[in-house]
């Protein structure tokens, strides 16, 4: 109950923040690209040639979102939300209110997850809008009358979420710890780029243990066999870094 | 066993870094129902003490009891009954006044109507949909006080609440603090570096300087201390003789000046008459009334 109250407080704070707007904008990026593509060149080549263009569209959208947009969004979100307290000089008010530090910490982390879930839901809703628009722009495809493999959509979405948990916990810790806005983002971007290249370019076996590589395992066919192990590792890292982050948060003197 | 003090610190010491001690053996006793002025120049340790009282800093040495409970074992329960404003207002610029209060309403288990009540108390009931970043500093300060009042606290801790307020705002704040104390029986701990600003509302005073408590007591005890400290400085053609003539006033001879204690201005005239009647030429007769501001400066500068 107390955690729910702390979470409610965090949700109210999120109103009209850049984090909230970025969630909706970030969710719209891939659907918007699709729409632009449909309006200018028709469907992407692989979707055109597919016998199942509707599922091909969702597959491509989930790959683009899961590999690039979602990790970058998480890095940004984990920096923007703690910045709400730093920028407004409100840490001292938060920490002198009758909430335990554990509740404050967990409520902030859960709030990030609510926004990630909002991102994923909004992303799929925007994709549906693009599908509806495409149905009328290219009537030959008859998209709305084709069956969508909801299970695959759900599995891709769940895999994206689970493999991103480790990055989320690490970036949350970094975002809480570092007052400067740019440093956590720079760290996140550099590690994401390193992690992605490590899997796709260098095929490093270390990538199986490097959290910023995990998102690739959901979509790369040659790495799919490792997905189950990577998903558990991501979950384990999330617990570990959440715990380390909390110990650091509890110990640290907040000046702002 | 009734504890007369709502706040009681015992031997409180603190250092931010090794070798740089900020507080030394601070014993603050704030009685229930009092308005306690916590005074000291900037950098004397006021905010550090208040941060320790609110659990923002972990105390390194000494003990803190609030409402008769140890702070560190009952932090959340104690904070439910405290409203606070530490230094600058802590408000979310992207939210309206009501939304800022809504952030903490459930945390303090306050009813919805309490938001309108506290906004009315500080005169911000018409702030509407204006976000806080568009507020003047005075409005922000008033909203921060509204936030401190949200839990209907038994204890209000205000750190330099008049910072940024214009003279009219300072007077309004003073009246508000007196009203909260009188009408709702709130105990108020208010810090300031200006004695003149708080002496019109406080019942008790604590003076801190360089991390050490110099004085603690009621305002009348401080006045008594003040009266004892008032002195008349005299220079005459023969200070030795003057020193002899003024024995009943316990004179002190320092350099070319004789000084005596005095209680009212009529005594100054009487001393002058005594000196002239004994054919002494009086070159200087300087009554140094030790007002509270002067006393504050004396207390703090004597230690520097």
Contacts between the chains, C-beta under 8 A, distances in Angstrom:
chain1	res1	chain2	res2	distance
A	5	B	106	4.7
A	5	B	107	5.9
A	6	B	107	7.1
A	8	B	106	5.5
A	9	B	103	5.2
A	9	B	104	6.7
A	9	B	106	6.5
A	9	B	107	5.5
A	12	B	95	7.7
A	12	B	99	6.4
A	12	B	102	5.3
A	12	B	103	4.8
A	13	B	92	6.0
A	13	B	95	7.4
A	13	B	103	5.6
A	15	B	94	7.6
A	15	B	95	6.5
A	15	B	99	6.6
A	16	B	94	4.8
A	16	B	95	7.0
A	16	B	131	7.8
A	17	B	94	6.0
A	84	B	92	7.0
A	87	B	93	7.7
A	88	B	90	7.1
A	88	B	91	6.4
A	88	B	92	5.1
A	88	B	93	5.6
A	89	B	88	6.0
A	89	B	90	5.8
A	90	B	90	4.4
A	90	B	91	6.9
A	90	B	92	6.4
A	91	B	90	7.8
A	92	B	51	7.7
A	92	B	56	5.8
A	92	B	86	5.1
A	92	B	87	7.8
A	92	B	90	5.7
A	93	B	84	7.9
A	93	B	86	7.9
A	93	B	90	3.5
A	93	B	91	7.9
A	93	B	104	7.8
A	93	B	147	7.2
A	94	B	90	7.9
A	95	B	55	7.5
A	95	B	56	5.8
A	96	B	54	4.4
A	96	B	55	7.0
A	96	B	56	6.1
A	96	B	79	6.3
A	96	B	82	7.5
A	96	B	84	5.2
A	96	B	86	7.0
A	97	B	79	6.5
A	97	B	104	5.8
A	97	B	107	5.1
A	97	B	108	7.3
A	98	B	76	4.7
A	98	B	77	7.4
A	98	B	79	4.0
A	98	B	80	4.3
A	98	B	107	6.4
A	98	B	108	6.9
A	99	B	76	7.0
A	99	B	107	5.9
A	100	B	76	6.0
A	253	B	57	6.3
A	254	B	56	7.2
